[in-house]
Amino acid sequence: MEGKKKSIGFSYAINGLKEVVKSERNFRLHLLSTILVTIMGLLYKISYLEWIAVVIVVGMVITAEILNTAIEEIINYVQPDIHPAAKKIKDLAAAGVFMTAITALIVGIIIFLPKVF
Protein backbone atom coordinates (compact mmCIF):
# COMPACT_ATOMS: atom_id res chain seq x y z
CA MET A 1 0.00 0.00 0.00
CA GLU A 2 2.87 2.39 0.79
CA GLY A 3 4.29 2.07 -2.75
CA LYS A 4 0.90 2.94 -4.22
CA LYS A 5 0.72 6.21 -2.24
CA LYS A 6 4.18 7.24 -3.42
CA SER A 7 3.40 6.57 -7.07
CA ILE A 8 0.16 8.56 -6.84
CA GLY A 9 2.01 11.50 -5.23
CA PHE A 10 4.65 11.28 -7.92
CA SER A 11 1.97 11.45 -10.62
CA TYR A 12 0.56 14.60 -8.99
CA ALA A 13 4.04 16.16 -9.15
CA ILE A 14 4.40 15.23 -12.83
CA ASN A 15 0.94 16.68 -13.53
CA GLY A 16 1.98 19.88 -11.77
CA LEU A 17 5.12 20.12 -13.89
CA LYS A 18 3.10 19.56 -17.06
CA GLU A 19 0.65 22.25 -16.00
CA VAL A 20 3.30 24.85 -15.21
CA VAL A 21 5.14 24.17 -18.49
CA LYS A 22 1.89 24.45 -20.43
CA SER A 23 0.52 27.56 -18.72
CA GLU A 24 3.48 29.69 -17.60
CA ARG A 25 5.62 31.56 -20.12
CA ASN A 26 8.14 32.60 -17.46
CA PHE A 27 8.63 28.97 -16.45
CA ARG A 28 9.40 28.06 -20.06
CA LEU A 29 11.92 30.93 -20.18
CA HIS A 30 13.57 29.56 -17.04
CA LEU A 31 13.75 26.12 -18.66
CA LEU A 32 15.35 27.65 -21.76
CA SER A 33 17.87 29.43 -19.51
CA THR A 34 18.59 26.11 -17.79
CA ILE A 35 19.32 24.47 -21.14
CA LEU A 36 21.60 27.34 -22.20
CA VAL A 37 23.50 27.31 -18.88
CA THR A 38 23.90 23.54 -19.14
CA ILE A 39 25.31 23.87 -22.65
CA MET A 40 27.69 26.62 -21.48
CA GLY A 41 28.77 24.48 -18.54
CA LEU A 42 29.61 21.62 -20.87
CA LEU A 43 31.40 23.86 -23.38
CA TYR A 44 33.47 25.64 -20.74
CA LYS A 45 34.03 22.44 -18.76
CA ILE A 46 33.07 23.94 -15.42
CA SER A 47 34.32 22.17 -12.29
CA TYR A 48 32.41 19.78 -10.05
CA LEU A 49 31.88 22.50 -7.44
CA GLU A 50 30.73 24.95 -10.12
CA TRP A 51 28.20 22.38 -11.33
CA ILE A 52 26.92 22.03 -7.76
CA ALA A 53 26.42 25.80 -7.55
CA VAL A 54 24.67 25.88 -10.94
CA VAL A 55 22.36 22.98 -10.05
CA ILE A 56 21.45 24.58 -6.72
CA VAL A 57 20.60 28.01 -8.13
CA VAL A 58 18.75 26.57 -11.13
CA GLY A 59 16.74 24.39 -8.75
CA MET A 60 16.00 27.43 -6.61
CA VAL A 61 14.71 29.45 -9.57
CA ILE A 62 12.57 26.62 -10.96
CA THR A 63 11.14 25.89 -7.52
CA ALA A 64 10.45 29.58 -6.83
CA GLU A 65 8.62 29.88 -10.15
CA ILE A 66 6.47 26.84 -9.38
CA LEU A 67 5.64 28.16 -5.89
CA ASN A 68 4.88 31.59 -7.34
CA THR A 69 2.47 30.00 -9.82
CA ALA A 70 0.79 28.02 -7.03
CA ILE A 71 0.39 31.17 -4.92
CA GLU A 72 -1.07 33.08 -7.87
CA GLU A 73 -3.54 30.25 -8.54
CA ILE A 74 -4.62 30.18 -4.88
CA ILE A 75 -5.16 33.95 -4.86
CA ASN A 76 -7.09 33.81 -8.14
CA TYR A 77 -9.31 31.08 -6.65
CA VAL A 78 -9.87 32.74 -3.28
CA GLN A 79 -10.01 36.36 -4.46
CA PRO A 80 -10.87 36.50 -8.18
CA ASP A 81 -11.58 40.25 -8.02
CA ILE A 82 -8.72 42.72 -7.85
CA HIS A 83 -7.99 43.44 -4.21
CA PRO A 84 -5.02 45.29 -2.66
CA ALA A 85 -4.17 42.36 -0.37
CA ALA A 86 -4.28 39.89 -3.27
CA LYS A 87 -2.01 42.16 -5.32
CA LYS A 88 0.44 42.43 -2.43
CA ILE A 89 0.59 38.64 -2.02
CA LYS A 90 1.19 38.14 -5.75
CA ASP A 91 3.84 40.88 -5.79
CA LEU A 92 5.66 39.29 -2.85
CA ALA A 93 5.65 35.87 -4.52
CA ALA A 94 6.96 37.42 -7.75
CA ALA A 95 9.68 39.20 -5.75
CA GLY A 96 10.78 35.81 -4.43
CA VAL A 97 11.25 34.54 -7.98
CA PHE A 98 13.06 37.74 -8.93
CA MET A 99 15.50 37.43 -6.03
CA THR A 100 16.30 33.79 -6.81
CA ALA A 101 16.81 34.71 -10.47
CA ILE A 102 19.17 37.55 -9.49
CA THR A 103 21.07 35.14 -7.22
CA ALA A 104 21.37 32.67 -10.10
CA LEU A 105 22.56 35.44 -12.41
CA ILE A 106 25.26 36.47 -9.94
CA VAL A 107 26.42 32.86 -9.55
CA GLY A 108 26.46 32.54 -13.35
CA ILE A 109 28.54 35.70 -13.70
CA ILE A 110 31.01 34.49 -11.06
CA ILE A 111 31.37 31.11 -12.80
CA PHE A 112 31.24 32.02 -16.47
CA LEU A 113 32.65 35.55 -16.80
CA PRO A 114 36.27 34.50 -16.13
CA LYS A 115 35.89 31.60 -18.58
CA VAL A 116 34.42 33.75 -21.37
CA PHE A 117 36.99 36.57 -21.05
N, C-alpha and C positions, 0 to 999 in steps of 0.2 A: 504494500500500500504506500509506503514511503517513497518508492521510486516513481509511482504514478503522480504524486503531488509535485515532485520536482519537475517532471516532464511537462506538466500542465503549466507550472510557473514559468518554465523556460519558454513555452509557446506564447505566453502573455508578453514576455520580454521581446521575443522576435516580432510579434504583432505590433508592439509599441515602436520598435525600430522601423518597421515597414511604414507605419503611420507617419512618423516624423520625417522620414525620407520623402514620402509622397506629398506631405502637406506643407513642409517648411523649407522655403528657399534658403534661408540662412544656414540651416543644417546642411543642405546640399553644398553650399559654399565652403563650409567647414570641412566637409568630406573631400572636396576638391583640394583644399589647402593641405589636408592630411596626405593625399596622394602626391602632391608636388613636393612636400617636405620629405616624404619617404624616398622619392626619386633623388632629391638633392642629397639626402643622407647616404644613399648608395653610391652616387657619383663621386661625392667628396670623401667617401670612406670614413665617416665619422666614427669615433671610438665607442667602445662598449658603454662607458659612462655617459657619453653624449647621447647615445640611443636611449638610455634610461631616462634622461632628462626630456628628450623629445616625446617619448611614449607617455610620460607622466603629464606633461603640459597638454598634449593632444587629447589625452583621456579626460583631463579637466575641462577643456573647452567643449568637447562633445557632450560630456555629462551635464555641464552647465546649460548648454543649449536644450538638451532634453528636459531638464528640470524647469527651465524657463517656459518651454512650450506647455508642460503640464500645469504650471501655475497660471499661465494665460488661459488655458482651457477651463480650469476650475473657476477663475474669475468670470469668464464669459458665461459659464453655466449658472453660477450663483447670482451674478449681477450683470445681466445682459445689457442694461442701459448704462450709458456713460455716467460714472460717478467719481468724484474726486478720490475717494479711498481706493476704488478699483484701479484708477489710473496710477496712483502712487505705488500700489502693489506690483503692477505690471512694470512700471519704471524701475523699481528696485530689482526685480528679477532680471530685467534687461541689463541693468548695471552690473549684476553679477557675471553675466556672460561677457560683457565688455571688459571687465577687469581680468577675467581668465584669459581672454584673447590678447590683451595687452601683455600679460605675463608671458604667454606663449611667444608673442612677437619678440619680447626682450630676450628670452632664452634662445630663440632662433637667431637673433642678431649676434648674441655672444658666441654661439656655436659656428654659424656660417660666415659671418663677416670676415674673420681672419682667413678663412679658407678660400673665399672668393677673391680677396684682394691680397 
